[in-house]
Amino acid sequence: MAKHRISKEGRRGLFGRASRDDLFERSFKSCDHCGQDVYVLANDCRGCGTRVEARVG
């Protein structure tokens, strides 16, 4: 069977959507105090230790 190369940019998933989801980008938010990326389920910022509130929606 022949191997076909498909560029990552041109790959489409189910329903014609791009196969790369932005889940990684949605998994982080910015710390209001220092601006560092903080995981959405984290309680405190690793950079400055400031408490990070959960954002709904």
Residue, then its C-alpha position, 0 to 999 in steps of 0.5 A: m500500500a502506498k504511503h501518502r503525505i498529508s501536511k498537518e495544515g491540510r488534514r481535516g478531521l470528522f465533519g470537515r473540522a481541522s484535526r488539531d483542536d485548541l484544547f491545549e490553548r483552552s487548558f491555560k489562562s493568564c495570571d492577573h498578577c504576573g501574566q504567566d500561563v496557569y493551568v485552568l484547574a490550578n489554584d495558585c500561579r507557579g510564577c508569583g503564588t497568587r491565588v487564581e480564581a476559576r473562570v466559568g464559561 
